[in-house]
Amino acid sequence: MLTKGNLIKLFTFIVCLAMTQASIGKDLYMSPTGSDTNNGSASSPVFTITKAQALAEPGDVVHIKAGHYKYDNSQITDSISPYAIAFHMKKSGTADKHIIYKGEIVDGERPVLDFFNLRPDGLRVAAFWVDGSYIEIHNIEVVRVQVTMTGHTQSECFRIVKGSNNLINNVSMHDGMAIGVYIVQGSNNLILNCDAYNNYDKVGENGTGGNVDGFGAHVQTESSVGNVFRGCRAWHNSDDGFDLINCKAPILIENCWSFFNGYAPASFNKKGDGSGFKCGGYGMRQKIRNPSVIPVHTIKNCIAYFNRNRGFYSNHHLGGLKFINNTAYYNPYNFPMPNRKSVEEPVDVNGYGHVFENNISYRPRVPRPLISEVDSALSTFKNNTFLSDGPDLTDKDFVGLEAYELTLDRKEDGSLPDIEFLKLKADSYWGKKKVGYQWK
């Protein structure tokens, strides 16, 4: 028999259950065989992110089924000059209820979103244009994003325009003509465990390959702080691996690997600039658009190997940069550090204000200093293999020098593979000093 007390308990339980279900959110589904006339249920999946977003609310999870999604011009949902936009990510979650787009992995196969046939005339392409916040995107591949314009141009797999507090995790962007991730504005965006590789614009500017970086942060407001690239890899992108030119707020690049950039894919045919990490700068024109406070970018626990031109590069920055526990090997210049003299004077001077701690520079590919174009009196050096009284490194100091390890498959959780490449033997002189990328 239900007493008054039991009725109150039952009512309280029902209310709590309803609140719990509401806080968890609903599940929606995408499939390569889905249709945007469907309702997004497991038995009636949709085909595009656009439709999934229209159905989603904060707290919801969109499950993207494994398989090959082929998109064309009919998937262009917006045009913001000079861009044609496939998926305009403008619906935000909240701080405690993100909107999550999650690729399902089945027998090692992930969702592959293919933009080869999305080719607007006279417009750049943004596969994902992100100006929403509290959005998460996990476990997908974005491939074959195109360039159709022959002049100075670029396309992007992900263009973060205003969004903040977003996560792009375990996403691969490859075999296209576009930049992987390009951040323009917004704060606290985390690009985690992502790969950008084999990207080369063979259409724009006669196929010179410029403007196709793996990852770029070029934020246009000084308030766009807290953006991070962590655990990412960039290789065989025809321009740079990571690029921070014209960036007005500090960026952190951590635990990232950059190699074979500045070449056409599957070759060593020279193309764009070819810096592993282009770490700042505002160009060398007479008039530049610099922020009132020059940001100090931080690069830590990273590898720069066999890039066409440079490993870690200050790129005429107007102030100091921080380089902590990095390893540069077999780039023509491992650590070139020139700074622009001043806002008014577009000439290079030896780098000033930089901080170098626990870094390795080993065997530049051509006869160069281990670090160059730096003013040692105006920068800070602590426990590096260069400008040091310690012994020169040799191959015998390393556990392994097999570069193929850099492209090994990621772990199941998306984190970088365990490798021996460029790790120091613990009992070596420099191993005991804990220099290089392996020491966190």
N, C-alpha and C positions, 0 to 999 in steps of 0.2 A: 504494500500500500504506500502510495506516495504521500509523504507528509509535506507540510509547508517548507520545512528545512530541506528536504530532498528535492522539492521542486525548484527551490532557489539554487541548489547545487547543480541540478540538471541545466537550468537556464544559464548559469554562469559557465558551465562546460561548453554549451552550444555556442555562446558568444565568443569564448576564448578560441574554440575551434575555428569559427568563422574568421576571427581576426588573424589567426595563424595562417590559414589558407590564403587570406588576402595579402599577408606580408610576404609569403613565399612567392606569390605570383603564379601565372599560368605558363604552360609549355606550348610553344608554337613550333611548326615544322616547315622546313624547306626541302625540296627534292629536285634533282635534275629532270624528273618526269612530272613535277608538280605544275600547277596552273595558278595564275594570279586571280582566277575566278573562284578559287577554293577558299575555305575558311581557316586554313592553317592548322587544323587538327592533325593528329598522327595519320589518320586515314584519308585526309584531304589536304595535303601539303601545298604550299605556294612555291613559286619558282624564283622570285627575286627578293633581294633585301628590301627593295622599295615597298613591296606589299607586306612583307613581314613587319617592317617598321610601322606601317599604317595600323596594323593589328596590335602591336606591342604597347604595353604600358610599363611604367617603372616597376621593377621587380620581376618582370617576365624574362623567360629564357627562350631564345629562338634556336632550335636545334637544326643545324645545316647538315643534311645527310651527305655521306661520302658519294663521290661521283663527279662527272664532268658537266659543268654548267656552261653552255655556250651562249654568249650575249652578243647582240648586234645593235644597230642604231635605234631599234624600237625600244631598247632599254634606256635611252637617254631621257632623263626625267626633268632636267633643268638646264638652263644655259645662263651662265654668269660670265660675261665677256672678260677674257677671251676663251672661256672654258665651256666645253660640253661635259655635263655631269651625269654619270650613270646612277650612282647611289648617293643621294643627298642626305647625310646623316644629321638631321636637324631636330629629331625628337630626343629630348634629354631624359635621363633617369634622375634620381635624387641621391643625396649623399648616402642614404641607407638602403636604397632600392635602385641598383643599377639596371640598365637594360643590357642583356647579355646575348651576344650572337656567338654561338659555339659550334664549331665544326666537329662532326662525329668521325672518329677514326675507326675504320673497319678493316681488319687484316692488313694494317699498315697503310691503307688508302685513305686520303683525306679529301675533302671537297676542293675541287679545282675550279676556280672562277676564271673563265677564259674570255678575254676581251678582243680577240683577234679581229672579229668582224664588226667591232664598234669603231667606225671610221668617219667621223663628221668632217665635212669640208670646211676648211678655213678656221678650225677651232682646235685648241688644245684639249686633251682628255684628262679628266680626273675620274678615276674609277670610283673612289670614295672621297667625297667632299664632306669634311667633318666640321660642323659648327655647333653640334650638340655637346652636352657634357654628361659625365657619369655613364659613359658607354664603354662596354667591353667587347672586343672581337678576338676570338681564339681559334687556333687550329685550322686555318684555311690557307690555300695557295691562290695568289693573284697573278695571272700569267698573261703574257703577250699583249700588254697595253700598248697602243699604237701612237705614233706621231704621223700626222698627215700634212703638216705645213713644212714648206721647204726653207723658210728663213730662220731667224733666230727664235727658237721656241723650246718648249719642253712639255712633257706630260708627266702625270704622277699617279702612282697606284693609290696612295693615301695623301690627301692634302688637308692638314688640320688648320682651319682658317680662324676659328674663334673658340673652339671647344676647349674645356678644361676638365681635369680629373678623369681623363680617358685612359684606357689600357688597350694596347695592341700587343697580343701575346702569341708567340709560336706561329707566326705568319711568315710565309715565304713569298717573295715577289721576284719573279724571274722570267727570263727568256722573252723580254719585251723591249720596248724603246723608252721606258719611263723610269723616273726616279722612284725609289721604293717608298720612303716616307719623307714628307716635306712639311715642316711646321712653320706656319706664318704668324700665328698669334694664339694665345691661350696659355694656361698655367697648369703645372702638375700633371702633364701627360707623360705616361711611361710607355716606352717602346721596349718590350721585353722579349728576349730570346727569338728575335726575328732574323731572317736571312734575305739579302738582296743580291742577286747574282745573274750573270749573263744578260745584262741589260745594255743595249747599244742602239742609239738613234742613228740609223743609216739614211734617214730622209732629210732631216733639217741640216742646213748649212753644209750641204754636199757631203754628208756623212762623216764630218770631222769627229763626232762623238762627244762634243762638249755638252754640258748641262745634264748629263745622265749620271748622277751620283747614286750610291747605294742609299744613303740617308743624309738628310739635310735639316738643319734648324736655322732659320733666317728670320727670327721673330722681330716684328716691327714695332713693338712697344716695350719699354723698360719694365713694365709691370708683368710681363709674360715670363714669370720665374718658375723654377721647379721642374722644368722639362728634362727628361732623362732617357738616354739610350743605354740599355744594360743587357749584356749577354748576346749582342747582335754580331752578325758576320756580314761582311761585304766583300765580294770578289768578282772579278771580271765584269765590273761596271766600266763603261768606256770613259768616264771622267774620274771623279774621286770616290773613295770609299765613304768617308764621312766629311761633310762640308758645313762650316759654321761662318762663312762669309756674311757680312752685313747683318749680323745678329746682335740685337740690342739688349739682351738679358743673358745672364750666365746659364750655361748648359753643362750638364755632367754626362760624360761618356765613360762608361765603366765596364770592364770585363768584355771588351769587344775585340774582334779580329778583323783586320783589313789587309787584303793581299791581292795581287794580280790586277789591280785597278789601273785604268789608263790604257787598256788594250781592248781590242775586239774580242768577243767571246770565243773560247776554244782556240785561242791563238795568242801570239805576242806581237800582233800588228799594232803599231802605236796609234793611239787616237787622242783622247783628251788630256787634261792636266796630269792625272796619274799620281795624286797624293793619297796616301793611306788615310791620314787625318789632317784635313785643312782646318786649322783651329781658330780662325778668326779673321780679322781684317775688314777694311771697308774700301778696298781698291786704292788705286794710285792716281786717280784723277785729281785735278786741282781742287774741285769742290766735291765734297763727299757728305753723305748723310749719316753722321755718327751720333750716337747717343750722348747725353750730357755726362753720364758716368760710364766709362768704358768697362764692359763686363770682363770678369776673370773666369774663363772657362776652365774646367778641370777634366783632365784625361788621366784615367788611372786603370792599372791592371790590364792594359791593352797590348796587342801584338800588331806591328806593322812589318810586313814581309813582302819583298819582291814587288813593290809597286813601281810603276813606270818611272816615276820621277823622285818622289820624296816619301819618307815614312811619316814622321810627326813634323808638321810644318806650321810656323806661326803666321805665315801669309800676310806680312806687313801690318800686324796688329798694332793698335795704338796704346797698348799697355801690356801688363804681365799676364802670363798663363801658368797654370799648374800642371806639371807632369809628374805623376806619382806611380812608381812600380810598373813602368812600361818596358817593353822589349822591342827594339828595332833591329832588323837583320836583313841584309842583302838588298837594301834600297840604294839607288845611286847616292842619295843624301839621306842619312838616317834621322838626323835632328837639325835641319836648317831653321834658324831662328831669327830672321831679319824682322825689324819693326819699322814702321813708318816713323819718320822723325817727329812729326807733329801734324795736327789737323791742317795747319797752313802750309806745311812744307812736304810735298809729295816725293820725298827721297828716302831711300832705305838707309838705315843705320843698324849697327849691331844690336841685337835684341836686348831689351832692358825690362826689369821687373819680373822676369820669369822665375819660377820655382821648380827645381829639379831634385827629386828625392827617389833613391833606390831604382834608378833606371839602368837598363842595359842598352848599349849601342855596340853591335858586333858586325864586323866585316861588311862595310859598305860595298856595293857591287862594283864600283869604280874607285880608284884611289882618291878618297876624300877623308877629311877629319871625322872622328866619331861624332862630333857636334860642331856646327859651324855657324858663323854670323851671329855670335852672341857676345855680349859684354859681360865678362865674368865678374867684373867689379860691381855691376849694376843688377846682377841676378843672384839667386841663392842656389847653392849646390850642396847636397848632402848625400853621401853614400851612393855615388854613381860609378859606373865603370869608365867614365870619361872625366877628364880634368881631375884625376885622382892619382894618389901615390900607389895604388894597388897594382897587382900584376895584370898583364894583358890576358884577356880571355883566349882560350883555344877550343877547338872542337871537343877535346877530351873533358872539358868542364861540363858538358851538357849530357843529359840522359839520352836525348835523341835529337836528330836533325832531319827527320823524315817529314817533309812538308805536306805529303798527302793526308796526314792526320787532320789538317785544318778543315777538310771537307767531309770528314766522317759524319755519319748520321747523328743527329741529336739524341739525347736520352728520351725515354718515354714521357717524361714531364716537360720536355722542350728545352731543357738546359743543355749547355755545351757539352760535347763529348769529352771524356777524359783522354788527355794526350800526353805524350812525352816530349813533343817538339819544343825545343828551346827552353825546357826546364833544366835548371842547374842541378848538378849532383849536390846532395846535402852536405857532403864532406869536402867540397871544393872551397877555395878561398872565398869566392863571391857567393856561393851557396850559403856559407855561414853568415855572410853579410845580409842575406835575404833580399837580394836585388832581383828585379825582373817581375814579370806579370804573375808568377805563380804564388806570390806571397800577398795575402789579403790584409 
